[in-house]
Every structure is written in C-alpha cells, then in structure tokens.
Amino acid sequence: MKRPATQPLARGRPTKLHHEGSSIFAEENWQSLAHRFDLSGREVEITRGVFDDLKENQIAGELKISPHTVHTHLGRLYRKLGVSGRVQLVVVLAHAQLSPEPTRTPPMPWKMFPHVNY
C-alpha cells in the first residue's frame, strides 16, 4: 500500500517525497546513505525524488523550492558522488546500500614512500 506523501515516518519528521522508488529503502537506510556520503537533508530529499523518477519541476513543486535550486542540488550531488546522471546516481546509491561500508586501512609504509628502501 502506498504511503500518503505527508504521512510521518515512525521515527522522524513528516516527509514530502515518499513514492514508490524511494520506498525501496527504510528511513534508517536513507540516514545511513546521508552519513556515508555526507549528504545534506535537502540533498537526500532531492535524491529520493530521483529514486521516485520525478522530474526537476515535480521535485521543486513537492519541496516548494525553485526548479533552478533542484537543478543546482542535482549538479552538486553528481559531483559529490562522481556520477554524470540520474541513472548512475541511483545505481551508485543502491550499490552502496547493498554493500558493506569499506574499511579504511592505513597504507603500508612502503607504499607511502616508494623511494625509501625499507
């Protein structure tokens, strides 16, 4: 059953963009992606609109912001995620959600200073 667009989530504020595509992830998953990729609340809302296959004008209307602002946020999202379009944005975030966070291991000394003989 489709959740009404302004129905509050179990743990959070009422949200506007909750259609079929963005419901693929639970609210906790969206928060995890936001943290992992350092996304602002507005960037997450716009990303959810992309997952819902909404056009920039539709996202702008639902969020009550200008289409130009949505376009600017999308450009920043593309740069931040290293993608060049909406499909890549969805694929990168879906893949990130389905795969574990990479662990950061410190580089080995011989890789940091290849000119030094150890």
N, C-alpha and C positions, 0 to 999 in steps of 0.2 A: 504494500500500500504506500502510495506517495505521501510524504510528509508535507503539510502546508508550508509555504515559503517562509512564514514568520514564526512558526512554532518553535519555542525554546527547546534547546537540547537538554539532555539530562543534567549535564554539568557545564553550564556556560550561559552566555547571553543570547538573546534571540538573534538569529542569523537570517539573512535575506536569501542568499543563494544556496538552496538545497533542492536540487532537482535530481534527475536520475544519475547522471555521470558522477557528480561529486559524492554521492552516497556510497560509492564503491569503498570509501574509507570511513572509518569511525572518527568521531571528533578527536580522540586521542591520537589517531594516526596523522591527522592534519596538524595537530600541535607538534608532533614529533618531526614531521617534514619541515615545519616552520623553523624549529630549533636547529635541525640538521643543516638547513640551507640558509639560515639567517634571514628568513622572510618576515616582513612586517605583516601586521594584521590585514592591512589593505591588500598587500600582495597575495596573501592567502585567499582573501575573498575573490580577487580577480582570477586567481588560478582555479578556484572552484567553478567560476563562471566558464572558464575554458574547458574544464572537465565536463561541464553541462552542455557544451557545444553552443554556448551563447555567443552572439556577435558582440563587438565592442559597444554598439549602441544599446543593445539589450542589457549588457552588464552595467553600463552607465545609468540606464533607467532604473534598474533594480537597486543600485547603490546610491542613487541620487547625486551623481557626480557627472562631470562632462565627459563625452566620448574622447576628447583630447587627453584628459587625465588618465583614462583607461589605457589609451594608446601609449602614453608615456610610461605608465607602470609596466605594460607588457614589454616594452623595449628594455627596461631595466631588468625585468625577470629573465628575458632571453640572454642578456649579457651575464647576469649573475649565475645562470645555470649552464651557460655555454651552449645554447641551442639557437636555432635560427627560425623557429616557427612553433605554432601551436601543437602540432603533432609530436614534434620532438620534446616539447615541454611535458606533455602527458606521458610519453614513453619514459623519459628520464625520471620523473617523479614516481611513476608506477614501479619502475625497476628499483628505485631507491627504497621504496616502501617494502618491496618483497625481498630485498636482500639485506643482510645484516650490515650495520654500520662498519665501515672499515676501521681497523685498529691502526693507530699511528705508532709505529715503532721508530725509535731513533735510528738515523743512518749509522752504518758501521764506519768507524774512523777512516778506514782505507778508502771508502767511497767519498768521504768529505774532502780528503786531501790526497788526490791521486799522485801528486808529485812527490810525496813523502814516502820514503822506504820504511816499512814497519818491520 
